[in-house]
């Protein structure tokens, strides 16, 4: 397990040698850089570089936000420079499962419709994954959570100031025509859906595993974040938050030593849910295929299903479906408002299906949702409050992707907070005894077996 930076302290007695002084200075410099980079990184993810601009589509399709990309690269370089001579553990801080997933995404560039755009986007995504894991490893869990809560409070305060003191805090027209988001709160954040997710994360971080602030302060922050979330009218974040809170409280009494009984209960719940789904499959299909359902998502999802049926195993290549110009497959499926205005499929799982195919989708679900949850459930010494927080964050991100697209979406807010939860999960579970270690060894052997057979 990667260890957090241990800030060297002056010994109680005895002179300090030049080598000790140099080590102290190097350690303090690295710790200061890690703190500063993490705060800037969080601010960049939450607010971005265009705080006073409407969420609109520029004419430079596929180019992205250059300032945003440059700042992420600067953070990456600063973390490398602050290490002096980084060790192998510091350089290769991404877990094997996520590294395999990223490698598959890079491989999909070879068949991508827009290979240059695809390569740039997966490169930025991989950079953000590395930066996130590196910062959690450098700072440690406690320091990282403390900084996250401070930044979330600061953003919440600024959001309220923007709403009440400036005209920018409330949405006006977005697409150049009458829009359903007019009048919704967004604060300093570019879009109300992102603001809603930020408020939801604020509620989660101040509800679970919060020993940093007094209860009265936490209650006030939760109330303020909930009120702001309500006025964003971000239904996806509201529903996902309810689900995440329910799962966070439900997992609180869980004991890893009783995992077999809990597994049986979970299997029964999943079986009941699947039975209800199959019984109502026709009604659900009619609802999803209604173009006006789910604020227009009913007009998008059938197109994605149609494309996936023809490109099930490969997809269009990583991030090569939306916002790549006239070569986008969406123009072969429709010429309506979906092709003109939609920036993504409003479903992270469907967007992965049409970009990296079914194998990539399954790999992403296992490595970013299933395996982290298993590590949390199988680890014996993770504190119950922290397990509740991490489970709630992962469940929120998974639920959010049922109506928005953030999985492997470069530096989107929900994606980064999911990565933070995964990084903390790995850090905590690596230091905890549990059945997940034996399971990890078995999975590693299975991954290595094809390589050994190919060499024979």
Residue, then its C-alpha position, 0 to 999 in steps of 0.5 A: x500500500x502506498x503511504x502518505x507523505x510523512x512530514x519530517x519533524x526535528x528530532x528532540x535532541x542532537x544536531x541535524x545533518x545536511x542530509x537530514x535537512x535536505x530530506x526534511x525540505x524535500x518532504x515538506x515541499x512535496x507535502x505542500x505541493x500535494x496540498x496545493x495541487x489537490x485544492x486546485x484540482x478540486x476547484x478545477x473539477x467543481x468550477x472549471x475555467x469558464x465560471x461565468x459562461x453558459x453551458x453551450x457548444x462551441x464551434x470548435x467541436x472536439x477541441x474541448x476546453x484548452x485552459x482546463x486541459x493545460x491546468x490538468x497537465x500543470x498539476x500532473x507536472x507539479x506532482x512529478x516535479x515535487x517528488x524529486x526522484x519518484x519511486x516506482x510505487x509513486x509512478x505506477x499508482x493506478x491499480x492493475x484493474x483500472x490500468x487494464x481498463x485504461x489500456x483497453x480504452x487506448x486500444x479502442x483508439x485503433x478503430x475509433x471513428x475520430x482517432x486523434x480526438x479519441x486519443x486526446x480524450x483518453x490521454x486526459x482521462x488517464x492523466x486525471x486517474x493518475x493525478x487522483x490516485x497519486x494525490x490520495x496516496x500522497x495526502x492520505x485519507x484523513x487529509x484528503x477528506x478534510x480538504x474536500x470538505x473545506x473546498x465543498x463548503x467554500x464552493x457552496x458559499x460562493x454559489x449562494x453569493x452568485x445567486x443573490x448578488x449577481x445575474x450569473x448564478x441563475x440559468x438563462x437560455x442555454x441552447x440559444x432558444x427557450x430551455x427548460x433550465x431557465x431559472x434553475x440555480x447553478x451558482x458559480x458552476x457552469x451548469x445546474x446538473x453539475x451544481x446539483x451533483x456538487x450539492x449532493x456530494x456535500x450532503x454525503x461528505x457531511x452526513x457520513x464519517x464526518x469527525x471534522x466539524x461539530x454536529x451543528x455546523x454539519x447540520x447547517x451545511x447539509x441544510x444549505x446544500x439540500x436547499x441549493x440542490x432543490x433549486x437546481x431542479x436536478x432530478x438525477x442528483x436528487x434521486x441518486x442522493x436519496x438512493x445513496x443516503x439509503x444505502x449508506x445508512x443501510x450498510x452502517x451496521x454491516x459486519x464483514x464477518x457476516x458477509x455470507x448472510x448479507x450476500x444471501x439477502x442481497x441475492x434475494x433483493x436482486x432477484x426480486x428486483x429482476x422479477x419486478x423488472x421482467x414483469x413490467x418490461x413492456x411498460x418500461x420499454x414503452x416509457x423509455x421509447x417515448x420521445x418526451x419521456x425523461x426530459x427528452x432522454x426517450x428520444x436519445x436512448x433508442x438511437x444508442x440501442x440501435x447503434x449498439x446492435x450493429x457495433x456490439x463488440x467494438x463500438x465507435x472507439x473511445x469517446x468517438x460518438x458525440x461531439x466529433x463533428x460531421x463524422x459522428x454516428x449520430x448523424x446517420x441515425x437522426x438529423x433532429x435536435x439530438x444530433x444538433x444539441x446533445x453532447x452525450x447520451x445522458x446515460x454513462x453505461x449506454x455511452x460506454x456501450x456505443x464507444x468501447x463496446x460490450x467488453x469495455x462496458x463490462x470491464x468498466x462496471x467491474x473495475x469501477x463499481x463492482x470490485x470497489x464495492x466488493x473490497x469494501x464489503x470484504x475488508x474487516x477493519x474499515x470503520x463503519x462510518x467510512x464504509x458508509x461514506x464510500x459505499x454512498x459515493x459509489x452508489x450515487x455515482x452509479x445511479x447518476x450515470x443512469x441519466x447522465x454520462x460521466x463514467x470515464x468522462x475525462x475530468x467530470x465532477x461525478x467521475x472524479x469523485x468516483x475515482x476519489x472513492x475508489x482510491x480511498x477504498x483501495x488504500x483502506x482495504x489494502x491495509x485491512x485483512x479480509x477475503x478480498x486479498x485472496x480474491x485479488x490473487x485469484x483474479x491476478x492469476x487468471x489474468x496472467x494465465x493467458x500470457x503464460x499459455x501464449x509463451x509456450 
